[in-house]
Amino acid sequence: MPEDASVAALDPEIRRDLRGLQRDTAESVARHLVAAGSLVDEDPDLALQHARFARRRAARIAAVREAVGIAAYHAGEWTEALGELRAARRMGGGPGHLPVMADIERALGRPERAIELARGPEAAELGQAERIELAIVAAGARRDLGELDAAVVGLQVPALDPTRRDPWSARLFYAYADNLQAAGRESDALEWFVHAAGADEHGETDAAVRIAQLTGEPLEEDDVIFGTELVPVEDRPPAEVDEDDTHAVEAEAEDDTADMDDTGDTGDTGEDVSARERPTGDSSTDSQPEAGPAEPEA
């Protein structure tokens, strides 16, 4: 159990749902739900184990079944994920996680069902972000069926505006560009990959890579500044010696001589002064974090 898996970290609404359980059971379920949520991206299999434990203790609570479904989805356990999300919807109602369910249908080789979900009446109850995600999944399902032009048309929604910078803009622009390229419209695809890169402030996509692939130009590397060693003035080539540096070295030598005269200590302190003064540069580069297990292509 992660140390930060505290009951207080659980959503207050879910904590209220757990009030019908005995106190010890409710606390245990809450901590396992928090653990599942914190681990779902970095270790989805372990997250699923925590969620399953919570289900064994509280299988009649919709939020618990939903947590199992999401963890199973990230772990690639498609059948279990779909069953749990369906159970959560029966218990709690509403169109929750409809895009995820459609994506699971694709993963199970049933793109027609994904399209049916996208066309269903519950899709109208989704918020804007989930509607965009569902449109992306539906476009992927069209591609699965070989309907490339239909996939492109399905993403031509009002939010497909290159001047917009909504939380979903980068993913929408990227999905549109990806489907344009699949349909053989490479020049249009390049344009929208550029829009996706411009809207992608958090590194959600590899739009820059796709641009480089289409143009044949190398990727721009991040500026990297490496550390440099301090070279003593007396060891530098004559042209590099600075008069001020020379004076500083001479003054330092005089100070050292005076200190030794005062203390009578001419021994080595054992301290590596050059290492202490040597700056260390940061040569790390940005990388895109892993978002869980491989999901069906959107």
C-alpha positions in Angstrom: 0.0 0.0 0.0 1.5 3.4 -1.0 2.3 5.6 2.0 0.3 8.5 0.5 -2.9 6.3 0.1 -4.9 8.3 2.6 -8.6 8.2 3.0 -8.6 12.0 2.9 -7.3 11.9 -0.6 -10.4 10.2 -1.9 -13.1 12.2 -3.6 -15.6 13.4 -1.0 -18.6 12.1 -3.0 -17.1 8.6 -3.1 -16.4 8.7 0.6 -20.1 9.4 1.1 -20.9 6.4 -1.0 -18.8 4.3 1.3 -20.7 5.3 4.5 -23.0 2.3 4.2 -20.0 0.0 5.0 -18.6 -0.8 8.3 -16.0 1.8 9.4 -12.9 -0.5 9.0 -14.1 -1.8 5.7 -14.9 1.6 4.4 -11.4 2.9 5.3 -9.7 -0.1 3.7 -11.7 0.2 0.5 -11.0 4.0 0.4 -7.3 3.5 0.7 -7.2 0.8 -2.0 -9.2 3.1 -4.3 -6.7 5.9 -3.7 -3.8 3.5 -4.4 -5.4 2.4 -7.6 -5.9 5.9 -8.8 -2.3 6.9 -8.0 -0.8 3.9 -9.7 -2.9 3.6 -12.8 -0.5 5.4 -15.1 2.8 4.1 -13.8 1.8 0.5 -12.8 -1.6 -0.3 -14.2 -1.4 -4.0 -13.2 -0.8 -3.2 -9.6 -3.5 -0.5 -9.7 -5.9 -3.2 -11.0 -5.0 -5.4 -8.0 -5.9 -2.6 -5.6 -9.1 -2.0 -7.4 -10.1 -5.6 -7.4 -9.5 -5.8 -3.6 -11.9 -2.8 -3.2 -14.4 -4.7 -5.4 -14.3 -7.8 -3.2 -15.2 -5.6 -0.2 -17.7 -3.2 -1.9 -19.0 -4.7 -5.1 -22.4 -2.9 -4.9 -20.9 0.6 -5.0 -20.8 2.1 -8.5 -17.6 4.2 -7.9 -15.8 1.0 -6.9 -16.9 -0.8 -10.1 -15.9 2.2 -12.1 -12.5 2.2 -10.6 -12.0 -1.4 -11.5 -13.1 -0.7 -15.0 -10.7 2.2 -15.5 -7.8 0.2 -14.0 -8.6 -2.8 -16.2 -8.7 -0.6 -19.3 -5.2 0.8 -18.6 -4.0 -2.7 -17.9 -5.3 -4.0 -21.2 -7.9 -6.2 -19.6 -10.6 -5.2 -22.1 -13.4 -7.7 -21.3 -13.1 -7.0 -17.6 -13.0 -3.3 -18.2 -16.1 -3.2 -20.3 -18.1 -5.4 -17.9 -17.1 -3.2 -14.9 -18.0 0.1 -16.7 -21.3 -1.3 -17.8 -22.0 -2.4 -14.2 -21.1 1.1 -12.9 -23.5 2.7 -15.4 -26.3 0.4 -14.4 -25.8 1.3 -10.7 -25.1 5.0 -11.1 -26.7 5.9 -14.4 -25.5 8.5 -16.8 -23.2 8.3 -19.8 -19.9 8.0 -17.8 -16.8 6.8 -19.7 -18.6 6.3 -23.0 -15.5 7.1 -25.0 -13.5 4.5 -23.0 -16.2 1.9 -23.6 -16.2 2.7 -27.3 -12.4 2.4 -27.4 -12.7 -1.0 -25.7 -15.1 -2.2 -28.4 -12.4 -1.3 -30.9 -9.8 -3.2 -29.0 -12.1 -6.2 -28.9 -12.4 -6.0 -32.7 -15.9 -4.6 -32.8 -15.6 -1.2 -34.4 -19.3 -1.3 -35.4 -20.3 -1.2 -31.8 -17.9 1.7 -31.1 -19.7 3.6 -33.8 -23.1 2.7 -32.4 -22.1 4.0 -29.0 -21.0 7.3 -30.6 -24.4 7.6 -32.4 -26.4 6.6 -29.3 -28.6 9.1 -27.3 -26.3 9.0 -24.3 -23.6 10.7 -26.4 -25.6 13.9 -26.3 -25.3 13.9 -22.5 -21.5 14.1 -22.6 -19.5 17.2 -21.8 -17.4 18.9 -24.5 -14.2 17.1 -23.6 -15.8 13.7 -23.7 -17.6 14.4 -26.9 -14.3 15.2 -28.6 -12.8 12.0 -27.2 -15.7 10.0 -28.5 -15.4 11.6 -31.9 -11.7 10.6 -32.0 -12.5 7.0 -31.1 -15.3 6.9 -33.7 -12.9 8.2 -36.3 -10.6 5.4 -35.4 -13.4 2.9 -35.7 -14.1 4.2 -39.2 -10.5 3.6 -40.1 -10.7 0.1 -38.7 -13.5 -0.5 -41.3 -11.5 1.0 -44.1 -13.8 4.1 -44.2 -10.9 6.6 -44.4 -12.9 9.6 -45.8 -15.7 9.1 -43.3 -13.1 9.1 -40.5 -11.8 12.5 -41.7 -15.4 14.0 -42.0 -16.3 12.7 -38.5 -13.7 15.0 -37.0 -14.8 18.1 -38.8 -16.5 19.5 -35.7 -16.8 23.1 -34.6 -13.9 22.6 -32.2 -11.6 21.9 -35.2 -10.4 25.5 -35.3 -6.6 26.0 -35.5 -6.9 29.3 -33.6 -8.4 27.6 -30.5 -6.4 26.4 -27.5 -8.8 24.2 -25.6 -7.6 21.4 -23.4 -8.6 18.9 -26.2 -7.3 21.0 -29.1 -3.9 19.2 -29.5 -5.4 15.8 -29.5 -8.2 16.7 -31.9 -5.8 18.4 -34.3 -3.5 15.5 -34.2 -6.2 12.9 -34.7 -7.5 14.9 -37.7 -4.0 15.1 -39.2 -3.4 11.4 -38.6 -6.6 10.5 -40.4 -5.8 12.9 -43.3 -2.5 11.2 -43.8 -4.2 7.8 -43.7 -6.5 9.0 -46.4 -3.5 10.0 -48.6 -3.8 13.8 -48.1 -0.3 14.4 -46.9 -0.1 18.1 -47.5 -3.3 18.7 -45.5 -2.0 16.3 -42.8 1.3 18.3 -42.5 -0.7 21.5 -42.0 -2.7 20.0 -39.2 0.3 18.3 -37.5 1.8 21.8 -37.4 -1.4 23.1 -35.7 -1.3 20.2 -33.3 2.3 20.9 -32.4 1.4 24.6 -31.8 -1.4 23.6 -29.5 0.4 20.9 -27.7 1.7 22.7 -24.6 2.1 19.5 -22.5 3.7 17.0 -24.8 0.5 14.9 -25.3 1.4 14.1 -28.9 4.4 13.3 -31.1 3.3 15.9 -33.7 6.9 17.2 -34.0 8.0 13.7 -35.0 5.3 13.3 -37.6 6.2 16.7 -39.1 9.8 15.6 -39.4 8.8 12.4 -41.0 6.6 14.2 -43.6 9.2 16.9 -44.4 12.3 14.8 -44.1 13.8 17.5 -41.9 15.6 16.5 -38.7 14.0 17.2 -35.3 15.1 20.2 -33.5 17.1 19.1 -30.5 16.7 20.8 -27.1 19.5 23.1 -26.2 21.9 21.3 -23.9 24.5 23.1 -21.9 27.3 20.8 -20.6 29.4 21.6 -17.6 32.9 22.9 -18.2 36.0 22.4 -16.0 37.7 25.4 -14.5 41.2 25.5 -16.0 43.8 27.1 -13.8 45.2 30.3 -15.4 48.7 29.0 -15.4 47.7 26.0 -17.4 45.8 27.9 -20.1 47.4 28.8 -23.5 49.0 32.3 -23.4 46.3 33.8 -25.6 43.7 32.9 -23.0 45.4 34.4 -20.0 43.5 37.4 -18.6 45.5 40.0 -16.8 42.8 40.2 -14.1 42.9 36.5 -13.6 46.7 36.6 -13.3 46.5 39.2 -10.6 43.8 37.1 -8.8 46.0 34.0 -8.8 49.0 36.0 -7.5 46.9 37.5 -4.7 45.5 34.1 -3.8 49.0 32.6 -3.6 50.1 35.5 -1.3 47.1 34.8 0.9 47.8 31.1 1.1 51.5 31.9 2.0 50.3 34.2 4.8 47.9 31.6 6.1 50.6 29.0 6.3 52.9 31.4 8.0 50.2 32.1 10.6 49.3 28.5 11.3 52.4 26.6 10.4 50.2 24.1 8.6 51.6 23.1 5.2 49.8 19.7 5.0 47.1 18.7 2.5 43.5 19.0 3.7 42.4 16.2 1.4 39.6 18.3 0.0 39.2 18.2 -3.8 38.9 21.9 -4.5 38.7 21.5 -8.3 35.8 19.1 -7.9 34.0 21.5 -5.5 34.3 24.5 -7.9 33.5 22.5 -11.1 30.0 23.4 -12.3 27.9 20.4 -13.4 25.6 21.0 -16.5 22.2 19.4 -17.0 22.2 17.3 -20.1 18.7 15.9 -19.6 16.2 16.1 -22.3 12.4 16.2 -22.3 10.5 12.9 -22.7 6.8 12.1 -22.9 5.6 10.0 -20.0 4.0 6.7 -20.5 0.2 6.9 -20.3 -0.4 3.4 -19.2 -0.6 0.3 -21.5 -1.0 0.5 -25.2 -4.5 1.7 -26.1 -6.3 1.2 -29.4 -5.3 3.7 -32.0 -7.6 6.7 -32.1 
